[in-house]
Amino acid sequence: MNRLSVLVVDDEPLARRRLQLALAELNDVHCAGAAGDGEEALRLIGTLSPDVVLLDVKMPLLDGFDVVRSLGGRGPEFIFVTAYDHFAVRAFDARAIDYLLKPVEFDRLALAIDRARSARSSREARVRVQELTEVMEILRQDARMPTQKRYEREFWLKDRGQWLRVPVDTIDWIEAERDYMRLHCGARSHLMRITMSSLEAALDPTEWLRIHRSVLVRRSRVTALRRTQTGGLMLRASSGVEMPVGRAYMQTVVRQMHPSGRAGDN
């Protein structure tokens, strides 16, 4: 079986990293490179000549549709990466070219890559262009519909030579450590190289609370808030750990955790 070269195109660093890690686990697949926008994608497609492109729909400069249109049906197979989960999902299931719904599941990625491999070896260019045009039209219609953002459900972290799966619902709280984030999961903790802003954007804000510029806490793990003698605010987690709430975040934390808008006194 020929080795398949794949280019990852997504403007979200976390999404690119997730796809690259998943591709590394697939047999006879090579991640040729990654691009953060449509213009960079076109440049890399020209220089790397990948067999398959995992292509995000919404990106700055050129979106996924613009990238495909610019190539005029020439070049690689395209697998769209989208957050849309309406009728496009049903429409693509029978197609040789495929879609991936964010956040991407490993088994679904493997299936899409297999479909792209088959399409590349057997489908005539004329049929491929026709189907791609139909897919683009469906995605354009779908993009006009209101959608609900999907958040990460798991992270894959490198740990002692292996990849470790960390479900988001096992994380109690997160703190910044220089260029890393430390994920506290019960008695264990894991380091993840990512910025606080990128990580916060990947987590469901209805489940997580920013209490400090360097700390995120899962709301369900908060057991108490108390005022200090100096007017500060301390938060206690279910693990027993107490953390100071940053002054810039105090009002928001109290309002979100206490409908009355008041935290308990000492």
C-alpha positions in Angstrom: 0.0 0.0 0.0 1.4 3.4 -1.0 2.1 5.9 1.8 -0.5 8.7 1.7 0.8 12.2 2.3 -1.6 14.6 4.1 -1.6 18.3 4.6 -3.4 19.8 7.6 -5.1 23.2 7.2 -6.7 24.9 10.1 -6.4 28.3 11.7 -6.7 26.9 15.2 -3.4 25.7 16.6 -5.0 23.2 18.9 -7.1 21.7 16.1 -4.0 21.4 13.9 -2.0 19.7 16.6 -4.8 17.3 17.3 -5.0 16.2 13.7 -1.3 15.9 13.4 -1.1 13.6 16.4 -4.0 11.5 15.2 -2.4 11.1 11.7 0.8 9.9 13.3 -1.1 6.9 14.7 -2.4 5.8 11.2 -0.6 3.2 9.1 0.8 4.3 5.7 0.0 7.9 6.4 2.5 10.8 6.5 1.7 14.3 7.7 3.5 16.4 5.0 2.9 19.7 6.8 0.4 22.1 8.3 -1.0 25.5 7.3 -2.8 28.1 9.4 -4.7 29.9 6.6 -5.9 29.5 3.0 -3.0 31.4 1.3 -0.4 29.3 3.1 -2.4 26.2 2.2 -2.2 27.0 -1.5 1.5 27.6 -1.2 2.1 24.3 0.5 -0.1 22.3 -1.9 2.0 23.7 -4.7 5.4 22.8 -3.1 4.5 19.6 -1.2 1.9 18.1 -3.6 0.0 16.2 -0.9 -2.3 13.4 -1.7 -5.0 14.6 0.8 -5.8 17.9 2.4 -7.7 18.1 5.7 -9.3 21.5 5.1 -11.0 23.7 7.6 -14.0 25.6 6.3 -13.8 28.9 8.0 -10.3 30.6 7.9 -8.9 34.1 7.5 -7.7 35.4 4.2 -9.0 32.5 2.1 -11.6 30.0 3.4 -11.8 26.4 2.5 -14.1 27.0 -0.4 -11.7 29.6 -1.9 -8.8 27.2 -1.6 -10.7 24.5 -3.6 -11.9 27.0 -6.2 -8.4 28.3 -6.7 -7.2 24.9 -7.7 -10.0 24.4 -10.2 -10.5 20.7 -9.4 -6.8 19.9 -9.8 -4.6 18.5 -7.1 -5.3 16.5 -3.9 -8.4 14.9 -2.4 -10.1 17.2 0.1 -11.6 16.2 3.4 -13.5 19.1 4.9 -13.1 19.9 8.6 -16.2 21.6 9.9 -18.1 22.5 13.1 -21.4 22.3 11.3 -23.6 19.3 12.3 -26.8 19.9 10.4 -27.9 18.1 7.1 -24.3 18.3 5.8 -23.5 15.3 8.0 -26.1 13.1 6.3 -25.2 14.4 2.9 -21.5 13.5 3.2 -21.8 10.0 4.7 -22.3 8.4 1.2 -19.5 10.5 -0.5 -16.1 9.3 -1.3 -14.7 12.6 -0.3 -15.7 13.2 3.3 -16.1 15.6 6.2 -14.8 15.6 9.8 -16.8 17.1 12.6 -14.9 19.1 15.2 -13.5 18.0 17.6 -12.3 15.2 15.4 -12.7 11.6 16.6 -9.8 9.2 15.7 -12.0 6.4 14.2 -13.8 9.0 12.1 -10.5 10.3 10.8 -9.3 6.8 9.9 -12.5 6.2 7.9 -12.2 9.5 6.1 -8.5 8.8 5.2 -9.5 5.3 3.8 -12.2 6.9 1.7 -9.8 9.5 0.4 -7.2 6.8 -0.4 -9.8 4.8 -2.4 -11.1 8.0 -4.2 -7.5 9.0 -5.2 -6.8 5.6 -6.8 -10.1 5.0 -8.5 -12.2 8.1 -9.2 -12.0 9.9 -12.5 -11.1 13.6 -12.3 -14.4 14.7 -13.9 -16.5 12.9 -11.3 -14.4 14.2 -8.5 -14.9 17.8 -9.5 -18.7 17.3 -9.8 -18.9 15.8 -6.3 -16.7 18.4 -4.8 -18.9 21.1 -6.3 -22.0 19.5 -4.7 -20.2 19.2 -1.4 -19.2 22.9 -1.5 -22.8 24.0 -2.2 -24.1 21.9 0.7 -21.5 23.4 3.1 -22.3 27.0 1.9 -26.0 26.4 2.7 -25.1 24.8 6.0 -22.8 27.8 6.9 -25.8 30.1 6.7 -27.5 28.2 9.5 -26.8 29.1 13.2 -24.5 26.6 14.8 -23.4 25.7 18.3 -19.7 25.7 19.0 -18.3 22.3 19.9 -15.6 22.1 22.6 -12.8 19.7 23.2 -13.7 16.5 25.0 -10.2 15.1 25.4 -6.5 16.0 25.0 -3.7 13.7 23.8 -0.4 14.5 25.6 3.0 13.0 25.2 4.1 11.2 28.4 7.3 9.2 28.7 7.5 8.2 25.1 3.8 7.4 24.7 0.6 9.4 23.9 -1.7 9.7 26.9 -5.5 10.4 26.5 -6.8 12.9 29.1 -10.6 13.3 29.0 -11.6 16.9 29.8 -14.2 15.8 32.3 -11.4 14.3 34.5 -9.6 17.7 34.9 -10.3 19.5 38.1 -8.4 22.7 37.5 -5.6 24.1 35.3 -2.7 26.5 36.1 -0.1 28.1 33.9 3.5 27.2 34.3 5.6 29.4 31.9 5.0 28.1 28.4 2.9 25.1 29.6 -0.4 24.4 31.3 -0.6 22.0 34.2 -3.8 19.9 34.1 -4.8 18.7 37.6 -6.7 15.4 37.5 -7.3 14.2 41.0 -4.0 13.1 42.5 -2.2 13.3 39.1 -1.2 16.2 36.9 0.0 16.6 33.3 1.8 19.3 31.4 0.5 20.5 28.1 2.3 23.0 25.8 -0.4 25.6 24.9 -1.3 29.2 25.8 -3.9 29.9 28.4 -6.0 31.8 25.8 -6.0 28.9 23.4 -6.9 26.4 26.1 -9.7 28.6 27.5 -11.2 28.9 24.0 -11.2 25.1 23.6 -13.1 24.6 26.9 -16.9 25.0 27.4 -17.3 28.3 29.3 -20.5 26.9 31.0 -18.3 24.3 32.7 -15.1 26.3 33.4 -14.4 29.5 35.4 -11.4 31.8 35.0 -10.4 32.9 38.5 -7.0 34.3 37.8 -4.9 35.2 34.7 -3.1 31.8 35.2 -5.9 29.6 36.7 -9.0 27.9 35.3 -11.3 25.8 37.6 -14.1 23.4 36.7 -17.3 24.9 38.1 -18.5 21.6 39.5 -15.3 21.2 41.5 -15.8 24.5 43.4 -17.0 23.8 47.0 -16.6 27.2 48.6 -15.8 30.9 48.3 -14.7 33.0 51.2 -13.6 36.6 51.9 -10.2 37.2 53.5 -9.5 39.7 56.1 -7.8 41.9 53.5 -10.8 41.9 51.3 -9.5 39.3 48.9 -11.4 36.2 47.8 -10.3 32.5 48.1 -11.8 29.6 46.2 -11.8 26.0 47.6 -11.9 23.1 45.2 -13.3 19.6 46.0 -9.7 18.3 46.4 -9.2 20.7 49.3 -6.9 23.0 47.4 -7.5 26.7 48.1 -6.7 29.3 45.4 -6.7 33.1 45.5 -9.1 34.8 43.0 -7.4 37.5 41.1 -8.8 41.0 41.8 -9.7 41.5 38.1 -11.8 38.3 38.2 -13.4 38.7 41.7 -16.6 40.4 40.6 -17.2 38.0 37.7 -16.5 34.9 39.9 -18.9 36.1 42.6 -21.6 36.9 40.1 -21.3 33.6 38.4 -21.0 31.4 41.4 -23.5 33.3 43.7 -26.7 34.6 42.0 -27.1 37.0 45.0 -23.8 38.6 44.0 -22.3 38.1 47.5 -19.6 35.7 48.7 -19.4 34.4 52.2 -17.4 36.3 54.9 -14.7 34.8 57.0 
